[in-house]
Amino acid sequence: MVESVEEHYGSEGIVERIVQALSDAGFDTNNLDADVLAGADEFHIGGREGTLHVASAVDVGPGKQLLDVGCGIGGAARFLARSTGASVTGVDLTPEFVEAAIELTDLVGMSGLVDFKVGSATDLPFLDDTFDAVTMLHVGMNIEDKNQMMHELTRVCRPQGTVVVYDVTIAKAGDLPYPMPWSSTPQFSFPEPVAKYEEAAASAGLQHLSSSDHYDLALKFFNEPPASPPPVSLGHLMGPRMLEMRDNAGEAVNQGLISPVLMTFQVP
Ligand SMILES: C[S@@+](CC[C@H](N)C(=O)[O-])C[C@H]1O[C@@H](n2cnc3c(N)ncnc32)[C@H](O)[C@@H]1O
């Protein structure tokens, strides 16, 4: 019985499982490129393609500071640091994910560019106006209070900064099958239609720039697996239960119940 969000996600031995799989696949694990982790460390619909959409929406560059909220084991944070040149901080509720994020970042030689901290999206451990931009990928489905979540993303972002949210949203009413990748049961699952996010953002004072639905990417992600699978996968992150969670998410996408949406906002 899973008692919390952290318990759903966390497990011992994440880095060991990933490193072992890479070693078995013939990689020199003392000399790894960050990209090789992409199958396991980008835990959102579309994987790298989803991260690229976020990277093109976020407006930062060298000398700027970006916060990735609900960073998981840090895949998007590392990619955003490499692709934008900004310094990136990741924050996540699950201690085992934060530990793995720190170890993997060290393993790929990026510790000077990206750092990580345990913390909650609804009570971020940062002062007001700390970051030039804030991203959040596939986290809001675990958070009931969208107003508080948006308020916190806004609070830590400087004036004129961008807030980019890429989340699984409800596209059509209907019962979702569980376990889902973000929750084993409905108890910790709060996906909402995109309008709910936009309302919460407005109540936090954010200016809405755009929302784009990436349903086609979701259909491709679940129905057209790559011809050659990557050396590591979300199974190494979440264990064997990932198969059922992925099948359920794919079924919900195919039924048109859920869809990933990229929302971009600006702090006035
Ligand atoms: C589906 S994973 C996505 C991870 C990462 N953003 C990515 O795209 O690879 C959801 C993440 O949200 C984190 N999370 C859930 N609720 C949270 C909260 N209230 N505050 C911070 N992190 C949270 C989980 O621990 C998990 O790492």
The ligand as an SDF file (V2000), in Angstrom:
LIG
                    3D

 27 29  0  0  0  0  0  0  0  0999 V2000
    6.4990   12.0660  -13.4520 C   0  0  0  0  0  0  0  0  0  0  0  0
    7.8300   12.6200  -12.4710 S   0  0  0  0  0  0  0  0  0  0  0  0
    8.5610   13.8770  -13.5070 C   0  0  0  0  0  0  0  0  0  0  0  0
    9.9960   14.1370  -13.1410 C   0  0  0  0  0  0  0  0  0  0  0  0
   10.7070   15.1710  -13.9990 C   0  0  0  0  0  0  0  0  0  0  0  0
   10.0350   16.4500  -13.9570 N   0  0  0  0  0  0  0  0  0  0  0  0
   10.8320   14.6970  -15.3980 C   0  0  0  0  0  0  0  0  0  0  0  0
   10.0840   15.1730  -16.2540 O   0  0  0  0  0  0  0  0  0  0  0  0
   11.6830   13.8190  -15.6640 O   0  0  0  0  0  0  0  0  0  0  0  0
    7.0120   13.6010  -11.2170 C   0  0  0  0  0  0  0  0  0  0  0  0
    7.9870   14.1750  -10.2090 C   0  0  0  0  0  0  0  0  0  0  0  0
    7.3010   15.1380   -9.4200 O   0  0  0  0  0  0  0  0  0  0  0  0
    7.7650   15.0410   -8.0900 C   0  0  0  0  0  0  0  0  0  0  0  0
    6.7370   15.6370   -7.2490 N   0  0  0  0  0  0  0  0  0  0  0  0
    5.4700   15.2400   -7.0460 C   0  0  0  0  0  0  0  0  0  0  0  0
    4.8260   16.0870   -6.2120 N   0  0  0  0  0  0  0  0  0  0  0  0
    5.7120   17.0540   -5.8890 C   0  0  0  0  0  0  0  0  0  0  0  0
    5.6590   18.2230   -5.0720 C   0  0  0  0  0  0  0  0  0  0  0  0
    4.5550   18.5570   -4.3960 N   0  0  0  0  0  0  0  0  0  0  0  0
    6.7580   18.9760   -4.9850 N   0  0  0  0  0  0  0  0  0  0  0  0
    7.8960   18.6610   -5.6390 C   0  0  0  0  0  0  0  0  0  0  0  0
    8.0080   17.5550   -6.4250 N   0  0  0  0  0  0  0  0  0  0  0  0
    6.9300   16.7700   -6.5600 C   0  0  0  0  0  0  0  0  0  0  0  0
    7.9720   13.5610   -7.9000 C   0  0  0  0  0  0  0  0  0  0  0  0
    8.7980   13.2720   -6.8080 O   0  0  0  0  0  0  0  0  0  0  0  0
    8.5670   13.1610   -9.2420 C   0  0  0  0  0  0  0  0  0  0  0  0
    9.9470   13.3140   -9.2360 O   0  0  0  0  0  0  0  0  0  0  0  0
  1  2  1  0
  2  3  1  0
  2 10  1  0
  3  4  1  0
  4  5  1  0
  5  6  1  0
  5  7  1  0
  7  8  2  0
  7  9  1  0
 10 11  1  0
 11 12  1  0
 11 26  1  0
 12 13  1  0
 13 14  1  0
 13 24  1  0
 14 15  1  0
 14 23  1  0
 15 16  2  0
 16 17  1  0
 17 18  1  0
 17 23  2  0
 18 19  1  0
 18 20  2  0
 20 21  1  0
 21 22  2  0
 22 23  1  0
 24 25  1  0
 24 26  1  0
 26 27  1  0
M  CHG  2   2   1   9  -1
M  END
$$$$
